[in-house]
């Protein structure tokens, strides 16, 4: 029905079970961010939310990149597959094929950009693709020693899809929306701040970047870059969205940045655990 508003409310603890307009209880499986109407047996409801399928097809194009909180575990060897795409996938599963499938000129440029960024921000490491007639592997080079990415720690395999997506989209001039959940997952705290530098490299005003994070290092690095930006472009284009939960559900609050990188306000209790532990240690040492 044209112009009809539909409200979906998830019933906590019940997977895929929703209340539609707080009246009808119905099972609606989701595919990514939107309902998957192919799995909905109710023809009337499918027709009502059919517009979401049109939206899905638009978002499924290269406009939207959504990377979930758990990236797929890297493999030691990959079979060659000639599938051209610039979307690394929800689990980063297409990352190896993207690195391999670029034509010679683009591949060189892509690997070059990735390596330039990695050498600067990730302890002077770089990426290397080793190929034979039917397969290839991804290695990490550091101090002239090349090791398979599987042997180089989980952090690199979790971060590589983000790096690949960023520079592949940039080279393709594919500007749109990038959503990443828990970008800092499995990364050493000292490396977490580099994620902000990744998305600020070759920053395009047309991009919309949404990072869901629990990392204070990411927040602090963003604040630093805002303070360093004398043109105030980053300050005007950045915002923190704080999501809190209470008995009535979730609430959203907005935190703005100031010129010096400070915040317009800060929620109580967030990132205070370390300070509380330090106080507790001092009290224990002093016998209080």
PyMOL commands that set and color helices and strands:
alter all, ss='L'
color gray80, all
select helices_A, chain A and resi 37-39+43-48+50-59+95-101+104-121+149-152+154-171+189-192+194-200+216-228+233-237+273-285
alter helices_A, ss='H'
color red, helices_A
select strands_A, chain A and resi 8-10+17-20+24-27+30-31+34-35+64-67+78-79+126-131+135-142+145-148+177-181+208-212+240-246+249-255
alter strands_A, ss='S'
color yellow, strands_A
deselect
rebuild
show_as cartoon
